[in-house]
Amino acid sequence: MIQHHQLDTANAIVYSRPKTSLEQADFVELGRTVDPYIEETGDLAGLITDAPRFPGWEGLGAMTAHCSPARGRYPARHGRSG
């Protein structure tokens, strides 16, 4: 479970802090924040996760959601400068 996430629009970065094992629902919740921003701006610079230790995934669905959160939803962008 992600305890907290915040979108820094000035730098286009999402900060997250997992509390327990990551679940597929955590990535759905992050998508509710990130998707509208990407649709509006066309880009997200990155995701920073603050985790003193990695609590793992709550099943294969959560791992799959983590590995490909935006695949198929947004066009690939290469060579971002900034």
Protein Blocks (a to p, Z undefined) as FASTA:
>chain_A
ZZbdcddfknopacdddfbdcdfklmmmmmmmmmmmmmmnopafbdcdddfbaebjedjk
lmmmmmmmmgojaccdehiaZZ
